[in-house]
Amino acid sequence: MVTLIEIFDSLASGVIAVDLENRVAFLNRAMCRRLGVKAEDWVGRHAAELLGLIAPRLISAEEKFVMRLGWQQDPEAKLSHQLEWKTDDGIVHLREDSGPLRSSEGKLIGRVFVYHDISREKDIDRMKSEFISVASHELRTPMTSIKGSVDLILSGFAGEITSDAQELLEIAQKSCDRLIRLINDILDLSKIEAGQIKLNLARMDLTDIVQRSVRGVRQIADQAEVNLRVHRPSDLPQVEVDKDRIEQVVTNLLSNAIKFSPAQAEVRVDLTAADGWVQCAVVDAGCGISEKDVPKVFGKFQQVGEKRKGGTGLGLAITQALIQEHHGKIWIESKVNVGTSFIFRLPAATG
């Protein structure tokens, strides 16, 4: 009869189990090979003892690998992290998935960590991003030229045009604008994912950025007959951010909120601060997003809900990436036919 140990030892992914005192309870064969150890030498020892063996192999010294103790604050948490592991042949990318370990009676007895080699997926993702970036660069120049030519013809530079020709040219102009926005969004996302984006950080009041964004979308809001309002406390801490990138974030959230709001509705920006964070919530009273669609909201090329209204499908993916680049958090709260709140937090500036 096949035993559980034989099953785990047959896996290509490394597995480590620890008990509630963070002592090593099990190491499978794949994990032993990666660490260069024997399981019998480590079972019963505190997992923190592995740190001296593991730390030199990690690209980031801040990574704790098996010794992550944050889970002990929430033993029920299911966590996932990515690690870069140095070998003689180069860098290996690992994904660490961990979750509670239970007895047959359902009692919590420890935690299990599984390490998957995702190096191939990383290489494919890198090649895909490089291809998209190169293709987008090559597309932007001819698209800009086409748009410029169409704009000149519509302005009368080449002489008078018929009403039929003008209608067709205006369609071409709008399509060019949309393609250029898509290309720019793809390039933005590619730079962020490749770690090539450089943030010009400065301390400032988030209110100033929000008010600039509100002024930028005011015309769109007026055309949609949507009211804009900003709420802020009198003692809002400053944040250290790239003002242009955070303005891009707020403008995108406001544009989405306006787009999905009915006439005479209000879109509100609420600024608050607590526990070392400055929070910004963009709140609308639109159609809302169903619970099943919420996880898709920040995906690439995703447009959720029944009332889809154009766009590139990359704006929210870029928004999330920019907030993460600022070491912030972003999430969504929504109810169908009630409204949606996009909320992000940025660390308050210290010192």
SULKA-V12277 format. One record per backbone hydrogen bond with DSSP energy under -0.5 kcal/mol. NH is the residue of the N-H (numbers start at 1). CO is the residue of the C=O. If there is no record, write none. Layout:
{{NH,CO} {NH,CO}}
This chain:
{{7,3} {8,4} {9,5} {10,6} {10,7} {11,8} {14,115} {16,113} {17,26} {18,111} {19,23} {20,109} {22,19} {24,45} {25,17} {26,17} {28,15} {32,28} {33,29} {34,30} {35,31} {36,32} {37,32} {41,38} {42,38} {42,39} {43,39} {44,24} {45,42} {47,22} {49,46} {50,47} {51,48} {52,49} {53,50} {54,50} {55,51} {57,54} {58,54} {58,55} {59,84} {61,59} {63,60} {67,64} {68,65} {72,69} {73,70} {74,70} {74,71} {77,74} {79,77} {79,98} {81,96} {83,94} {85,83} {85,92} {86,57} {87,90} {90,87} {92,85} {94,83} {94,92} {95,116} {96,81} {96,94} {97,95} {97,114} {98,79} {99,112} {101,110} {103,107} {106,103} {109,101} {110,101} {111,18} {112,99} {113,16} {114,97} {115,14} {116,95} {116,114} {118,93} {118,116} {119,93} {122,118} {123,119} {124,120} {125,121} {126,122} {127,123} {128,124} {129,125} {130,126} {131,127} {132,128} {133,129} {134,130} {135,131} {136,132} {137,133} {138,134} {139,135} {140,136} {141,137} {142,138} {143,139} {144,140} {145,141} {146,142} {147,143} {148,144} {149,145} {150,146} {151,147} {152,148} {153,149} {154,150} {155,151} {156,153} {157,152} {159,156} {166,162} {167,163} {168,164} {169,165} {170,166} {171,167} {172,168} {173,169} {174,170} {175,171} {176,172} {177,173} {178,174} {179,175} {180,176} {181,177} {182,178} {183,179} {184,180} {185,181} {186,182} {187,183} {188,184} {189,185} {190,186} {191,187} {192,188} {193,189} {194,190} {195,192} {196,191} {197,191} {199,197} {201,199} {202,241} {204,239} {206,204} {208,205} {209,205} {210,206} {211,207} {212,208} {213,209} {214,210} {215,211} {216,212} {217,213} {218,214} {218,215} {221,217} {222,218} {223,219} {224,220} {225,221} {225,222} {226,221} {227,265} {229,267} {231,269} {236,233} {239,204} {240,347} {241,202} {241,239} {243,241} {246,242} {247,243} {248,244} {249,245} {250,246} {251,247} {252,248} {253,249} {254,250} {255,251} {256,252} {257,253} {258,254} {259,255} {260,256} {261,258} {264,225} {265,262} {267,227} {268,266} {268,283} {269,229} {270,268} {270,281} {271,231} {271,269} {272,279} {274,277} {277,274} {278,346} {279,272} {280,344} {281,270} {282,342} {283,268} {283,281} {284,340} {287,260} {293,290} {294,290} {295,291} {296,293} {297,293} {297,294} {299,296} {301,313} {302,299} {302,313} {308,306} {318,314} {319,315} {320,316} {321,317} {322,318} {323,319} {324,320} {325,321} {326,322} {327,324} {328,323} {329,345} {331,343} {333,341} {335,339} {337,287} {338,335} {339,335} {341,333} {342,282} {343,331} {343,341} {344,280} {345,329} {346,278} {348,276} {349,238}}
